[in-house]
Amino acid sequence: MTAIPLRSLIVDLDAAKCKLHCAVFDQIDQPIDVLARSWDEWLGWNRRRTTRDDFNRQFIFSMARYRHPSTHWLFGGVFEVVGRRPVPGEGSYDIELRGDLIGAYVKRLVISFKPPGRAVRLNMENYLNHMDVVTVLEQEYAGEPFPGHDRINHSLAELEVAVKQDWHDWRGALQHMKGVYVIHDIETGKPYVGSAYGDTGIWARLSQYVDSLHGGNAGLRELVGQRGPEYARANLRFALLEFWSMRAADEDVLKRESYWKDVLLSRRFGLNRN
């Protein structure tokens, strides 16, 4: 299938007047999460100045990087720079969204692009021929689609976004399900096996991990205390091993939890303490 060049969508925009803003992870937030959850916060990302006057053109063509694949970007709007202050930091640029410049595609247009090196603020005309349209979403992007129960393999940092932004398809798929899960420390390889049963579905249990990072478990509590919350968010990954409807008997869930502890040796070599 022949790629659709981005150039074909922006015939009313002079790329030579644009600075391309390829927003990437800032060690705190993923830009695509920022764009999905808060327009004001996204504006802040585009008003921020480094030690250089990077946004030194009339327009900013903004994009937020996807987690996977990292060559995909969600269009975040064309902004006109209407004021500048020569001081690095937050709010150094005054910007206005130009809705007349493909404004209908904000949070919907997905673009394929591989920036050179680590540069994230680029002269657009030099790279426009390397930018293609991947798709146009029917609705504005509101979070990563639920991948399926057997495809959950996410860090606590990623799951924190799903829980706090209340991604409806995730909540709908998990809140009325029991299950056995494993949490791996990807730096040490140590597993922790747990379960969601009783009146507590997987979504509620997951929310407890997001809130506390350890879910009240002794081994995980010890790890978080030693390594800190940022380590836990980045290095603890959650995956479902088995899952059932809420009709499943709790005793059967607990038996399967014990089985997986034996299989994964999580008591002997992992983070389970019982």
C-alpha angles and dihedrals in degrees: 000000000000114000118242109233116229087226089074091063099047102052090136093054124081105219090202088067093051135087111206112227110200100187113206138175110302096198089265110049138022107234094225089059090050092050091049098047107036132019091192091053090049090052087054091057089055094046094053118111127201123205086286128061093245097162092059097140135080095259140035116209102202129201133172119216119239118229092231123052096018091205091068121088134189114224111243102184142274111272127194114219105227099168140020136194120197093228122101117234142055120349097011092137128055108214138179127199112243101216090179090065103075089306091153089068098057109129089002108068115084115199131195114221138143111204119213112257116318098324112128102171110061142166099258100213090063093059107027093100088059095054121092137179113252098180145317112239117228090225132027113277110264101169143313111313115247104269098205130273092271093050101055108121105142138145119247087248090059093044091049088064092050092051099041093045089044096228099208099210091051093048092045092052096046111030096078097041133094119209154152117248140182127217114199128197096221093201096056100019091231114150132213118199120202142154143221114221142138112044091330112097124200092265093056091047090049089051089056090056091049091051098045103015089220104054090220093295115144098222094046092043089055092048094050090048092052101040103027136237097286091055089051094049093049101038108033112087125192125211134166117239097183136355138191140175119271088262091074113110114253092226090058091050091051091049090054090047090055090046092055091047088058094045095049094037088229094155094050101038105008142059101281114111097189 
